Amino acid sequence: MKIVKMILAGALLLVSASIADAQDARIAPFLGTYVGEVVFATDQGLEKRELDVRIQPEADGFSIQWSTVRQKIGGKVKKSTHFVAFGNPDRNGVFLSQGSIERFGEKIAIDPLKGRSQLWAQVRGKTLIINAMVQTDRGGLEKQVYERKLVPGGLELNFLRTRDGQALKSLHVKMKTKNQRQNLQ
């Protein structure tokens, strides 16, 4: 009886590992580094953004790091970099964020009620969708959605930021492959 239990436990472990590997395989086509830029109109005039995105495997899932360089009309330049690690997907294929790193390299606890975004990701077809949600100072809800669709030679990024259901900003950027394992989509 003990041997049967061990065999069943081993089989269950193999099946669950195979399911996790199959789900992780969905992220593989997105792994790599992408660059792009976009110019768009704001209330203050034109603004240019240069984007750099790196998606890489991690021991328990994947991580994404993105940098944005903003150039405004007056010549003002601002750079920001963000890093988020996602764990293995759940049974529905949703990757939950495991943590973030702030600009000095310290790990940040994720708590949307304290101004720290809760992030989750999912692959739908050829699109990697990352959602970020946080409670605003006034108790409202702000949400950002990053849809990165595989296209030949790179990604198309569609970004939407809403607050309490009202669209605040949207961007569409074609990003070229800088260093990627595969993208023959």
Sequence and secondary structure as in RCSB ss.txt:
>XXXX:A:sequence
MKIVKMILAGALLLVSASIADAQDARIAPFLGTYVGEVVFATDQGLEKRELDVRIQPEADGFSIQWSTVRQKIGG
KVKKSTHFVAFGNPDRNGVFLSQGSIERFGEKIAIDPLKGRSQLWAQVRGKTLIINAMVQTDRGGLEKQVYERKL
VPGGLELNFLRTRDGQALKSLHVKMKTKNQRQNLQ
>XXXX:A:secstr
 HHHHHHHHHHHHHHHHHHHHHHHHTTGGG EEEEEEEEEEETTEEEEEEEEEEEEEETTEEEEEEEEEEEETTS
 EEEEEEEEEE    TTSEEEEEEEE TTS EE   GGGT  EEEEEEETTEEEEEEEEE TTS EEEEEEEEEE
ETTEEEEEEEEEETTEEEEEEEEEEEEEEES    
